[in-house]
Amino acid sequence: MANLFRLILIAAITTSTLVACQIWVNSEAPKTPIEIKPLPSVPNIDPKNSDPERTPDAPYLQTPERVVIKMLEMAKVNSQDVVYDLGSGDGRIVIAAAQNFGAKAIGIEIDPELIRESERATKAAIDKTPQIRSQIKFVKQDLFKTDLRDATVITLYLLPQANLRVRAEILPKLKSGTRIVSYQYSLGDLSATRTEKVKIGDQEHMIYLWILD
Ligand SMILES: C[S@@+](CC[C@H](N)C(=O)[O-])C[C@H]1O[C@@H](n2cnc3c(N)ncnc32)[C@H](O)[C@@H]1O
């Protein structure tokens, strides 16, 4: 009993000594003021343009009008089709697919200025052919992040490297029977269902068509 009493006494003395030391240390500690750094300024972000900037996978170039028509003819585009132009530039393929072939057509383009240009061109096309108003859409988006489940036709005018990525990442997700038409570049060594050359002046323009199994 006496031992227990001694133990409790030692514990009480040790605790009170430690508490006293702590109070003394704190009262002696120099009072360094907390430095308040200003937060970095965040620019106002317009939600419409808030996609992260990213280098396009191909530069902006236009498919010649005659080649556009030939591409859509080769794919036998009709009013039952949903055509996606991946990297739609000024919207010419999308507008032609709706205006000349009666398809529903969607342009996917990463450059917001080209989306605005496409919308201007669409307004002009609607003035001539009002019924296409509900058939055309442009989306500012990375083509590699686009949901293409409803696509029946895909048109491409990219670069060889980007086409290889399309082959590896997009083709496996497409429905059987989907037609892919590419201006200028193949899909690596994937054997084309058909190829055509369009001669304009002294230049030959190559078009490739694949129909997916
Ligand atoms: C050679 S142009 C073709 C334009 C149009 N399809 C035509 O045939 O006239 C390629 C287009 O793809 C766009 N592009 C490149 N990388 C892209 C990406 N990852 N997602 C969406 N658009 C992209 C470019 O901004 C450019 O407008």
The ligand as an SDF file (V2000), in Angstrom:
LIG
                    3D

 27 29  0  0  0  0  0  0  0  0999 V2000
   -5.6340   18.9280  -91.7310 C   0  0  0  0  0  0  0  0  0  0  0  0
   -6.9170   19.7060  -90.8010 S   0  0  0  0  0  0  0  0  0  0  0  0
   -8.3650   18.9860  -91.5230 C   0  0  0  0  0  0  0  0  0  0  0  0
   -9.5720   19.8900  -91.4680 C   0  0  0  0  0  0  0  0  0  0  0  0
  -10.8400   19.3070  -92.1160 C   0  0  0  0  0  0  0  0  0  0  0  0
  -11.1470   17.9970  -91.5980 N   0  0  0  0  0  0  0  0  0  0  0  0
  -10.6650   19.1940  -93.5950 C   0  0  0  0  0  0  0  0  0  0  0  0
  -10.4860   18.0580  -94.0570 O   0  0  0  0  0  0  0  0  0  0  0  0
  -10.6940   20.2260  -94.2970 O   0  0  0  0  0  0  0  0  0  0  0  0
   -6.7540   18.8890  -89.2160 C   0  0  0  0  0  0  0  0  0  0  0  0
   -7.6020   19.5020  -88.1120 C   0  0  0  0  0  0  0  0  0  0  0  0
   -7.5570   18.6880  -86.9690 O   0  0  0  0  0  0  0  0  0  0  0  0
   -7.5810   19.4970  -85.8060 C   0  0  0  0  0  0  0  0  0  0  0  0
   -7.0370   18.6990  -84.7150 N   0  0  0  0  0  0  0  0  0  0  0  0
   -5.7670   18.2890  -84.5450 C   0  0  0  0  0  0  0  0  0  0  0  0
   -5.6400   17.5250  -83.4400 N   0  0  0  0  0  0  0  0  0  0  0  0
   -6.8760   17.4340  -82.9080 C   0  0  0  0  0  0  0  0  0  0  0  0
   -7.3990   16.7600  -81.7640 C   0  0  0  0  0  0  0  0  0  0  0  0
   -6.6210   16.0250  -80.9630 N   0  0  0  0  0  0  0  0  0  0  0  0
   -8.7140   16.8660  -81.5070 N   0  0  0  0  0  0  0  0  0  0  0  0
   -9.5200   17.6160  -82.3110 C   0  0  0  0  0  0  0  0  0  0  0  0
   -9.0820   18.2830  -83.3940 N   0  0  0  0  0  0  0  0  0  0  0  0
   -7.7770   18.1840  -83.6940 C   0  0  0  0  0  0  0  0  0  0  0  0
   -6.7240   20.6840  -86.2020 C   0  0  0  0  0  0  0  0  0  0  0  0
   -6.9860   21.8180  -85.3900 O   0  0  0  0  0  0  0  0  0  0  0  0
   -7.1500   20.8840  -87.6600 C   0  0  0  0  0  0  0  0  0  0  0  0
   -8.2140   21.7830  -87.7800 O   0  0  0  0  0  0  0  0  0  0  0  0
  1  2  1  0
  2  3  1  0
  2 10  1  0
  3  4  1  0
  4  5  1  0
  5  6  1  0
  5  7  1  0
  7  8  2  0
  7  9  1  0
 10 11  1  0
 11 12  1  0
 11 26  1  0
 12 13  1  0
 13 14  1  0
 13 24  1  0
 14 15  1  0
 14 23  1  0
 15 16  2  0
 16 17  1  0
 17 18  1  0
 17 23  2  0
 18 19  1  0
 18 20  2  0
 20 21  1  0
 21 22  2  0
 22 23  1  0
 24 25  1  0
 24 26  1  0
 26 27  1  0
M  CHG  2   2   1   9  -1
M  END
$$$$
